[in-house]
Amino acid sequence: MDVQLKRGVLDICVLTVLAKGESYGYQIIKDLSGCIEISESTLYPILKRLEKNECVTVHTVEHNSRLRKYYHITEEGLHRIEEFLEEWKEMMGIYHFIEKQAKGGEDQ
């Protein structure tokens, strides 16, 4: 998969997990495991980028004598999911066009 496309999809996957409720890094990785494999070294830059783009907020809580960062989706993050879903509808139309053309079909 194209790196830029995958990057955008991963952002949306993380936002979708957070749309169900705030969470922390390890739990986000576990929640995504049924859909896509993601490592900590991939997740944390995504979370930083999402925070910078005001799609998530972060707060720290002590857990078992350690600090744990919790991420919470913002209205901007929810809006980004909605935008993605609309954009993906267009992408699926393009995909079906390409698929049909590649199989020798005609499409106008």
N, C-alpha and C positions, 0 to 999 in steps of 0.2 A: 504494500500500500504506500502511496505517496506520503512522504514524511510530513509535509504541510497539512495534507488532508487528515492524516492520522492525528496530528497535533490538535487540530480543531475539534475532532471527534472526541478525543480524550478530555478536552476541556469540558465539553458538554456532558460526557459521562460522569465526570466529577460533580458538576453542578446538579445533575439529576439525582445523584446519591444524596447530596446536601439538601435537595428540595424536600426530601422525606424527613429531614431533621438535622440539627447540627451534629457534627462528628469530628473525629480526630484521624490523623494519618493512617495508622494501622487498620482501623476499622473501615476507612474508605477503601483501602486496598482489598480487604476481605469482601466488602460489598460489591466491588467491581469484578472479583475473581470469576464469577459465573458468566461474565460478558467478555472481559478482556483482561489479559495479564498486564499488570503494571507494577513497577518496582518503586521503592522509596525514592531512588535517585531520579525517577521520572515524575513521581507525584509531587514532590515538594516544590520544584520549579513551576509546575502547573498551578499549585496553590498560591505561590508568590505572585505569579502573573495575574491570576484571578483577583487577588487582593488589590494589586496595583490598578486593575481595571474596574475596581469597585463592584465586583460581582460577588465577593465574599467579604465578611468581616472575621476577625480573629480575636479570641480572648483566651487567656491562660488560666488553668485551674490546677490546683495541686491534687495529685492522684498517687496514692502509695508513696508519699514523700518525694514525688517527682513532679515537675511541671509538665502539663500536657496542653498542647494548643488545640482548641476547638474551633472549627470553621463553621460559619453560618452563612447561608445564601442570602443575598440582598434582593431587592426588587429588580435591580439591574441584572443580576444573575438569572432570575426567573424570566425576565424579558429576553435575555440571550437564548434561553432554551426555546422560547416561543419562536424567535427569529430563526433558529436552527431548524425547527420543525417545518416552518414555511419554506425555507431555502431547500430543505431536503426533498420536499414534494417536487420542486423544479428539477432537482438532480435526478430523481427517480424517473421523471419524464424523459430526460436526456438519456439516462441509462437504457430505458426501454426502446428509445429510438435507435441507439447504437446497436443494441442487441438484435433488433429486428433487421437493421441494415446489414449487419455482419452475417446474418443467416440468409441474406439474399432477398429479404422482403422489401416491399415498397411502403413508404410512409410519407404522407404530405401534411 
